[in-house]
């Protein structure tokens, strides 16, 4: 979409410990990133760090950037650029900060702020997995082009972003979420309690009795691999439980949006133990009161990282049918299908691409109106 665009957008990776500033052109960073401490406990200090960081990046450029665009934790009114509410990593923002207008006044540039889940999905839709899938489909003779994509991040929480018909869906309240769906196994508990880093650690401890302080999902993955001492079966089960709960939440989201899915975040490194349960859940069935069986997701679900499954996904059930009363034919494909894949570019790069593409799309939208 903007891979060969020459415009420059300033970006920021905003963490509670550090702020990392950069600049992007055509989906690639063009300056060495600048890292400054966040100083997030003091609003004056934190805002000054942002001004200093953006200023240092701009001073390295040979031409003026067209926008500033980045992800920032919520709750927030992202459309208006206002951050406020309970932000554990940015306590000084709790009473509400008009961050976008502040930066726009300082630099005279349009400023776009979104959450990382939204920008992750938009990055994958514009410069990541979605164009890759559509290109591969065309090469394999497929007749469909996909424009809906859900991006899920597996990490500290269960993040989501939603791109519908090529456009980022921000909702009415900047509040497109799945973390608060019901936990499949514990209906009074939110899904995120079963599909986040803490879920892996907790489930392994429950199954193995191992309450070693500081045990991480990576440690548990190594136990599952047989490379660290521990309960190997419990480690595998912990990731399996994660996959089941995440799969249930993703199935609901896919059913409501008819989208492809891309997964990102650190926990995707354990995909070999997560994906079988996740796919099983998405491919499971429900029943009516009369006993009829209904697919959990109303499309066939394909693992797009499996070459054989991708080939079936590409072809579907395509056939030529005649146009009544003529010799003309059209392609008809009655197979409803969706697919799920692991990110190729990584969540961090996808978020930066998303920030870049979002800023340019908003500028272009304004110019065309």
C-alpha positions in Angstrom: 0.0 0.0 0.0 2.7 2.5 1.0 5.8 0.3 0.6 7.3 2.6 -2.1 6.0 5.9 -0.6 8.7 8.6 -0.1 6.9 10.5 2.7 8.4 10.3 6.2 6.5 9.7 9.4 8.0 10.0 12.9 7.2 7.0 15.1 7.4 6.1 18.8 7.5 2.9 20.8 6.1 4.0 24.1 6.9 1.8 27.1 6.7 2.6 30.8 10.5 2.3 31.1 11.8 3.6 27.8 10.6 5.7 24.8 12.1 4.7 21.5 11.8 7.2 18.7 12.4 6.6 15.0 11.4 7.7 11.5 9.9 5.5 8.7 9.8 5.8 5.0 8.3 3.1 2.8 7.9 0.6 5.7 11.6 0.9 6.7 13.3 2.8 9.5 15.6 5.5 8.1 17.3 6.7 11.3 19.0 5.0 14.2 16.4 4.7 16.9 16.8 7.1 19.9 16.0 5.7 23.3 15.1 7.9 26.3 13.8 7.0 29.7 10.1 7.5 29.9 10.0 9.2 33.3 6.4 8.2 33.3 5.7 9.0 37.0 6.0 12.7 36.3 3.9 14.3 33.6 6.2 17.3 32.9 9.3 15.1 32.7 7.5 12.5 30.5 6.2 15.1 28.0 9.6 16.8 27.9 11.2 13.5 27.0 8.8 13.1 24.1 9.5 16.6 22.8 13.3 15.9 23.1 13.0 12.5 21.4 10.9 13.7 18.5 13.2 16.8 18.1 16.3 14.6 17.9 14.8 12.5 15.2 13.6 15.4 13.2 17.1 17.0 13.4 18.5 13.9 11.6 16.2 14.2 8.6 16.9 15.9 5.3 13.3 16.7 4.7 10.3 17.6 6.8 8.2 14.7 8.0 4.5 14.7 7.2 3.2 13.4 10.5 3.8 11.8 13.9 2.1 8.5 14.5 2.5 5.9 17.3 0.9 3.5 19.7 0.1 4.4 23.3 -1.5 2.4 26.0 -5.2 3.1 26.8 -7.8 3.8 28.0 -7.9 6.7 25.6 -10.0 8.7 23.2 -7.6 7.9 20.4 -9.5 9.8 17.7 -9.0 13.0 19.7 -5.5 12.0 20.9 -6.5 12.1 24.6 -4.9 9.6 27.0 -6.4 9.1 30.4 -7.5 6.5 33.0 -5.8 3.6 34.8 -2.4 3.2 33.0 -0.1 1.2 35.2 3.0 2.1 33.2 2.1 5.8 32.8 0.6 6.8 36.2 1.0 10.5 35.5 -1.5 10.3 32.6 -4.3 9.0 34.9 -6.3 12.3 35.0 -6.3 12.7 31.3 -3.7 14.2 28.9 -4.4 15.8 25.5 -1.2 14.2 24.2 -2.1 14.5 20.5 -3.0 18.2 20.6 0.1 18.9 22.8 2.5 17.4 20.2 0.7 18.9 17.3 1.1 22.4 18.9 4.8 21.7 19.5 5.7 20.4 16.1 3.1 21.8 13.7 2.4 18.3 12.4 -0.7 16.1 12.4 -0.4 13.5 15.2 -2.1 10.1 15.1 -2.3 7.9 18.2 -3.8 4.4 18.4 -3.4 1.4 20.6 -0.8 -1.3 19.7 -3.4 -3.9 18.8 -5.0 -1.7 16.2 -1.7 -0.7 14.6 -0.5 -4.3 14.7 -3.5 -5.4 12.7 -3.2 -2.4 10.3 0.4 -3.1 9.8 -0.2 -6.7 8.9 -3.0 -5.7 6.6 -1.0 -3.1 4.7 2.6 -4.3 4.8 2.6 -7.8 6.4 0.6 -11.0 6.2 -2.5 -9.9 4.2 -0.8 -8.7 1.0 1.5 -11.7 1.2 -1.5 -14.1 1.4 -3.3 -12.3 -1.5 -0.1 -12.4 -3.6 0.3 -16.1 -3.0 -3.3 -16.8 -3.7 -3.0 -15.2 -7.1 0.1 -17.2 -7.9 -1.7 -20.4 -7.0 -4.7 -19.5 -9.2 -7.0 -18.5 -6.5 -10.0 -16.3 -7.4 -10.5 -14.6 -4.0 -9.0 -11.4 -2.5 -9.2 -10.9 1.2 -9.6 -7.5 2.8 -10.7 -8.3 6.4 -8.1 -9.2 9.0 -8.0 -9.7 12.7 -4.7 -9.2 14.5 -4.2 -10.9 17.9 -1.2 -10.4 20.1 -0.3 -13.0 22.7 1.6 -11.5 25.5 0.9 -9.7 28.8 -2.7 -9.5 27.6 -4.9 -10.7 24.8 -4.8 -7.8 22.3 -6.8 -7.4 19.1 -7.0 -5.1 16.1 -9.6 -5.2 13.4 -9.3 -4.2 9.7 -12.5 -4.4 7.8 -12.6 -3.9 4.0 -9.1 -2.5 4.2 -10.0 0.1 6.8 -9.0 0.1 10.5 -12.1 -0.3 12.6 -11.7 1.9 15.7 -15.3 1.5 16.9 -17.4 4.3 18.3 -15.4 4.5 21.5 -11.9 3.2 20.6 -13.0 0.1 22.4 -12.8 -3.0 20.1 -11.8 -5.7 22.5 -11.8 -9.5 23.1 -9.8 -9.7 26.4 -13.1 -9.3 28.3 -15.0 -12.1 26.5 -15.9 -15.1 28.7 -13.2 -17.6 29.6 -14.4 -20.8 28.0 -13.6 -23.0 31.0 -14.6 -20.4 33.7 -17.6 -18.4 32.3 -17.5 -15.8 35.1 -13.9 -15.0 34.3 -12.5 -13.0 31.4 -10.8 -14.8 28.5 -7.5 -12.9 29.1 -7.0 -14.9 32.4 -6.6 -18.0 30.2 -4.8 -16.4 27.2 -1.9 -14.3 28.5 1.6 -14.8 30.0 0.2 -15.1 33.5 -2.1 -18.0 32.3 0.8 -20.1 31.2 2.7 -19.6 34.4 -0.4 -20.2 36.6 -1.5 -23.3 34.7 1.9 -24.9 34.8 2.1 -24.3 38.5 -1.3 -25.8 39.1 -0.6 -28.9 37.0 3.0 -29.5 38.2 3.0 -28.1 41.7 6.1 -26.1 40.7 5.8 -22.6 42.2 9.4 -21.6 41.5 9.5 -17.7 41.6 10.3 -16.0 38.4 9.4 -18.9 36.1 8.6 -17.5 32.7 6.6 -18.9 29.7 10.0 -19.2 27.9 11.2 -21.4 30.8 8.0 -23.5 30.5 8.5 -23.8 26.8 12.0 -25.1 27.4 10.5 -27.6 29.8 8.0 -28.7 27.2 10.9 -29.1 24.7 12.7 -31.3 27.2 15.6 -28.8 27.4 15.0 -27.7 31.0 14.2 -29.8 34.1 10.6 -29.8 35.0 7.2 -31.5 34.3 7.2 -31.8 30.5 3.6 -33.0 30.3 2.3 -30.1 32.5 4.2 -27.6 30.4 2.6 -28.9 27.2 -0.8 -28.8 28.9 -0.3 -25.2 30.0 0.2 -24.1 26.4 -2.7 -26.3 25.3 -5.1 -24.6 27.7 -3.9 -21.3 26.4 -4.7 -22.4 22.9 -8.2 -23.6 23.8 -9.2 -20.4 25.5 -7.6 -18.1 22.9 -9.2 -20.2 20.1 -12.7 -19.8 21.7 -12.2 -16.0 21.8 -10.9 -15.9 18.3 -13.7 -18.0 17.0 -16.2 -15.5 18.3 -14.4 -12.6 16.7 -14.1 -14.4 13.3 -17.7 -15.3 13.4 -18.7 -11.7 13.8 -16.3 -10.2 11.3 -15.7 -13.0 8.6 -11.9 -12.2 8.8 -8.6 -13.9 8.3 -6.4 -14.0 11.5 -2.8 -13.2 12.2 -1.1 -14.0 15.5 1.8 -12.0 17.0 3.5 -11.5 20.3 6.2 -13.3 22.2 4.1 -16.4 23.0 3.8 -17.3 19.3 7.3 -18.8 19.8 5.4 -21.7 21.4 3.0 -22.0 18.5 3.8 -25.8 18.1 2.1 -26.4 21.5 -0.6 -23.7 21.2 -1.9 -24.0 17.6 -3.3 -27.6 17.7 -5.7 -26.7 20.6 -6.5 -23.3 19.1 -7.4 -24.8 15.7 -9.3 -27.6 17.3 -11.4 -25.1 19.2 -12.1 -23.0 16.1 -13.1 -26.2 14.2 -15.3 -27.6 16.9 -19.1 -27.8 16.8 -22.1 -26.7 18.8 -25.6 -28.1 18.8 -29.2 -26.8 18.6 -31.8 -27.9 21.1 -33.1 -30.3 18.6 -29.7 -32.0 18.3 -28.5 -30.5 15.0 -24.8 -30.0 14.8 -23.5 -26.5 13.9 -19.9 -25.5 13.2 -18.4 -23.2 15.8 -17.1 -21.0 13.0 -19.3 -20.8 10.0 -16.4 -21.1 7.6 -13.8 -23.8 7.1 -10.7 -22.9 9.2 -7.3 -23.4 7.5 -3.8 -23.3 9.0 -2.2 -20.9 6.5 1.3 -21.8 7.7 0.8 -25.4 6.4 1.6 -25.5 2.7 -0.9 -28.3 2.0 -3.7 -26.5 3.8 -2.8 -23.2 2.1 -3.1 -24.9 -1.3 -6.6 -26.1 -0.4 -7.5 -22.7 1.0 -6.4 -21.1 -2.3 -8.5 -23.3 -4.6 -11.5 -23.8 -2.3 -14.3 -25.3 -4.3 -14.0 -23.1 -7.4 -15.8 -24.2 -10.5 -17.2 -22.6 -13.7 -20.9 -22.3 -14.2 -22.8 -21.2 -17.2 -24.7 -18.0 -17.4 -28.3 -19.0 -18.3 -29.2 -18.3 -21.9 -25.6 -17.7 -23.1 -22.2 -19.3 -23.6 -20.7 -17.2 -20.9 -19.3 -18.7 -17.8 -18.5 -17.3 -14.3 -16.4 -18.7 -11.4 -18.5 -19.9 -8.5 -16.9 -20.9 -5.2 -19.4 -22.0 -2.6 -16.8 -22.8 0.1 -16.8 -20.4 2.9 -13.4 -20.3 4.4 -11.0 -18.4 6.7 -7.4 -18.9 7.7 -5.0 -18.2 10.5 -1.3 -17.6 10.4 1.7 -16.5 12.6 3.2 -13.1 11.8 6.2 -13.2 9.5 7.5 -9.7 10.3 7.0 -9.7 14.1 4.6 -7.6 16.2 7.0 -4.7 16.8 7.7 -4.1 13.0 4.0 -4.6 12.2 3.0 -1.9 14.8 5.5 0.6 13.2 4.3 -0.2 9.7 0.7 0.2 11.0 1.5 3.6 12.5 3.2 4.7 9.3 0.4 3.5 7.0 -2.4 4.9 9.2 -0.9 8.4 9.2 -0.5 8.4 5.4 -4.0 7.0 4.9 -5.5 9.7 7.1 -3.5 12.4 5.2 -4.6 11.0 1.9 -8.2 10.8 3.0 -8.1 14.4 4.1 -6.5 15.5 0.8 -9.2 13.7 -1.2 -12.1 15.3 0.5 
